[in-house]
Amino acid sequence: MRKSGLPYLVDVSDTPAAAQAPPAPAPPPPARRGAARSVALTVLVLALVVAVFASLAVGSKSVALGDVFAALGGSREGDAVVVRDLRVPRTVLGLLVGLALGAAGAVAQDITRNPLGDPGLIGVSAGAAFAVAAGIGLFSLTHSYQYIWFAFLGGALAGLLAYTVGGTGYGGATPAKLALAGAAVTLFLGSFTSALVLLDVNTLDQYRSWAVGSLAGRNADLGPQLAPFVIAGLILALALSGRLNALALGDDLATTLGARVRTTRALGAVAVIVLTGAAVAAAGPVTFVGLVIPHLVRAFTGPDARWLIPCSALGGGVLLLAADVIGRVVARPGELEAGVVTAVIGAPFLAVMVKRGKLREHTR
């Protein structure tokens, strides 16, 4: 229709109500959001405590909670030996890996503004896998504690390569360029990894036991070796949380508000590299923890990184320890690897999120 002599302007008041866009839902009141965040944090802490004790008590042979407490108190009698020498190191390792992957996933999704972002998005997992395969095939590595240094170095170099490639050209390291560069690095290193493991049967046998993603059979010293990297990565991620909130508003608006976009994204990538490199080095490429947990946590905490990152870290610890316990129970007297269980849990959850369109709702 024509209004005021202008042939292409439409009077919105004449548009049928059904054709007009529905009003955006009002955000929840600050008090309600704060209460939801506090409840979510409390529930996650309690769930993590339960997961830790379940990891110590449940296995091919169940141990009573009284014996678990006695073992933690220094007893060396009966089942206390199993708890102290086998399950405590495994639980500590699972806790550290889960914390690292959960936090890394939240940071990766923020710096790339990609709802499918996970710790492997910028090539870290592929770099770690290639380094481990190369170490086994070229340097005859045989023990899990030897893998950690190769995997961490490979993951770090791959992440830096992806960030360097994604940061070249106009605009620097934009989210889309980071995702594309990470995909290219992943495919490039994946082809070399496949060549290494297929050319040597011994390399294939050792590599596949690590690549499935498991907490079983890891050296007891891995936890102390892993802890400094995880702690450093978590501190850096939490320190960046305020800047990541500004980054989520868009590069232009964040710059207007005084945020250093390139510096923030670079430091976020460093945090992801450190956390993911350490976790993958110790447990292998455990999937879906860094992808699913931030989306699940975001439903309760909102997109505020100051809450999202610590809650995602706690959620990652809960999920990985729970997956490890489930794997011990469903396949007694053997066990199912934690990486397989997280995939079984995470894949249907991701499918439901895609179907409902939830992957578009993680940004402001």
N, C-alpha and C positions, 0 to 999 in steps of 0.2 A: 504494500500500500504506500501511498505518498503522503508525506507530512511536510508542511512548510515549503512546498515546491521542490523538495529534495527527493529524487526518485528512488534512492537506495537506502534510505533510513527507515527503520521500522520502529513504530511506537510500541514499546514493551508492554505498556498498559493494556493494549489491545490483544496481546498474546494470550491464548488460553492458559489457565492456571496449570493444567496438566503438562504443558510444554515447557514451563519455566523450570529452571534448575532448582532442586530442593535446597533449602538453607543448610549451611554447614553446621554440623552438630557443635554445640557449645562445649568448650573444654571443661573438664571437671574442676570444681573449686580447689584452690590451693590446699586448703585444709584436708579435703578428701584425698587428694593426690599424695600429700605428705603422709597421711595415715596408711595408705596403700603401700607406699614405699617402705615404711617402718615394718609393717606386717610381713611384706615379702622378704625383707632382710632377716627378720627374726625366724621365719619359717625355713629359709635357706640355711641359716646357721644350725638350727635344730636338725634339719634333714642331713646336713653334712656330718654332724656328730653321730647320728644313727647309722649313716653309711660307713663311717670309720669303724664303729664297733661291729657292724655286720661283717665288714671285711676281715676283722680280726677273729671273729667267732665262727664264721661259716666257711665251709670248704668241703673237700672230699671226706674230711672228718670234722664234725661239729664240736666246738669247744664251749663249755658253759661259761656264762659271763663272769662267774666267780673266778674261774681259772684264768680268764683273760685279765681281770684286775690283778690277780696274784702274779701273773707273768709280768705285767707292767710295773708291779711293785718290786720286782727283782727275783721272784721265785724261779727255780730251775727244776722243779719237780713235775713229772707227768707231762701233760700237754703244754705246759708253760714253755718248753723248749721249742715246740712247733710255732707257738705264737711269737716268741721273741726272735727266733732265728730266721723264720720264713715269712710269717704274715706281717710283722711290723715293717720290715723293709719294703715289702710289696705294697702295703697300704700307704706308706709315705711316698713311694714313687707314684702310685696312682693319684694321690692327692695333689702332688706337685704338677703332674702332667695335666690333670683336669683343670686346675687353677689356671695354668698357662694357656691352654687351648680355649677356655671360656673367655678369658680377658682378651686374648689375641683376636678372637672372632668379633668381639664388640668393637675393638679398635679398627680392624680391617674394614668392617662395614661402614664405619664413620669416615675414614679417610678416603675410601673409594666411593662413598654414597651409593653402594651397590647392595641391594637386599640379598643377593646371593653370595655376598662376600664371605669368605672364610679364610683361615690362616694360610691355606694353599693358593689363594687367589693370585698372589704376587710371586709364585714360583718357589716358595721356601720348601715345601714338601718334596717337590720334584728334585730340587738341588740336594736335599738330604738323602733321598733315595739313590740318586746317582753316585754320590760320594761313598755311601755304604757299599754299593755294588762294586765300585772301583776299588775300594779298600779290600774287599773280600777277594776279588779276582786278580788284582795287581800286587797287593801287599800281604795276602794270605792271612787276613784277620780272622780270628776264630771265636773270640769272646765278645759278649754284649758290651762290656765296659770299654772295649776298644772302639766300638762303633760310634760312641757318643761324640768323640772329637771329630771324626770324619764327617758325621752327619751334621753336626753343628756348623762346621766350616763350610760344607757344601750348601747348606740352607742359607747361611749368611751371604755367601758369594752370589747365589742365585737371586736372592732378594735384592741385593745391591744392583745386580745386573738389570733386573726388571725395572727397578726404580730409575736407574740411569737411562735406560732406553725410553721409558715412559716420560722422563723429564726433559728429553731433548725436544727442540722445536718450539714453536710459538705456544705460549701459555704455560709452559712448564709441565709439571706432573699433574695433569688433570685426572679426575676419577676414571674417565673412559680410557685414557691413554695408559694408565696404570693397569687396568684390567686387561687390555689388549696385550700389553707388554708381558704381563704375568702369564697369560695364555700362551704366548709365543715361546717364552722361556720354558714353560712346562712341557710343551710338545717337543721342543728341541732336545731337552735333557732326557725326556722320556724315551725317545728313540735310541739314544746312546745307552740308557739303562737296559732296555730290552736287548740290545746287541750284546752287552756284557754278560747278562745272565743266560742268554741262549747259547753263547759260544762255549760255556764251560758248565758241566753238570754240577761240579762241586760248588761253584758260585751260586747256581740256581738253588741248590738245596739249602744253603745257609741263608741266602737272601730272602727266600720266601717265608722262612720262619720269623724273620724280623718284619717284613713288609706287611704281614697280615694285621699288625697292630695288637700287641699283647703286653701284659704285665708279668706274664709267667716266664720263669727261667732267666730273669734279669739278675745281674750281679748286685749283691747287697750294698755295694759302695756307690751305686748309681745315684741314689737319693742325695747323699751329701755332695756329690759332684754336680748334680742338677740344681740344687737349691740356690746357689749364688746367682745363676742366670735367671731363674724364675723370679726371685726377689727383686733383682735389678729391673727386669722387664715390667713387673707389676708396679714398682715405684714410678718408673717413667710413664707408664700408661695412666696412672692415677694423677700424676703431675700435669699431664696434658688434657685432663678431662674438661677443664674450663675452656681451653682453646678449641677442643673438638666440638663443644657446643656452638661456638661462633662459626666454625667451619661448616656445620650442618645447615646454616642459613644460606649458604652459597658463597662462592669465592668473592664476588663483587661486594656483597653486603658485609662479609667478614672483614674485607680490606677496609671498607668504610668505617667499621667499628674499631679499627686499629689492630686487628689480628694479622700476624705474619703467616699468610696462608702456606707458602712454600716451606717455610721452616717447620710449621706445625705438621704438615703432611709428611715431611722427611723424618721428623722425630717419631711420628706415629708409625711410619714404616720400620724404623729401627726397633721400636717396641715389639711390633709384630714379628720381625725377624728373630729377635732374641728369644721371645717366648716360644714361638713355633719351632725354631731350630732346636732349642733345648728339649722340648717335649717330643718332637718327632725322633730326635736322636736317641732318646731313652726308650720309647715305647713303640716306635714305628709310626707310620702315617695313619693314626686313628682318625676316622672320618666322622663327620656330622656333629661333633661336639661343638666346634667353633661356629658352625652354621646354624644349628637349631636353638641352642641355649640363648643367645642374645635375643632372638625373636620371641621366645617364650617369656623371658624376663622382661622384655620391653612392654609386654601387655600389662604389667603391674607397676613398673617404675616409670614408664614413659621414656622419651628419648634423651633425657638428661644424662650425659655421660658420667657425671659425678656419682650417680646411683647405678647406672647401667653397667659400668665396667666392674666394680666390686661384686655386684650381684651376679653378673655373668660368670665371674671367676668362681664364686661359690657354687653356682649351678653346674659349671663344668666339673668341679670336683665331685659333686653328688652324682651326676650322670655316669662318669667314668667308673667310680667305685661301685655304684649299683650295677653297672654292666658287667664288671668283673665278678661280682658276687653271683649274678644271674648265670654267667657262663660256667661257674663252678658247680652250680646246683643242677642245671638242666642236662648236663652231660656226665654226671657221676658214673663211674669213678674217674673218668677223664674230665676234661673241661673244654669249653668253647671260648675262643679268644675274645677279649673285650672289644676289639675293633669290629668283629663280626656282629656282636650284640648291639653296639651303637649304630651300626648300619641298619640292622633290622628295626630298631626303634626309630631312627631318624628318618629313614626313607618314607614311611607312611605319613609321618608328621609333616614333612616337607610337601608331600603330595596334597594333603588337606589344606595347607596354607596357600599353595598355588591355586587350588580350586576355589577357595574363598576370597582370593585376591588380597590376602593379608600381606604379601610381600611388598606391596606398594605403600604400606601404611607406616613404615618404620621411620620415615623422615618427618620433620616438622611441616 
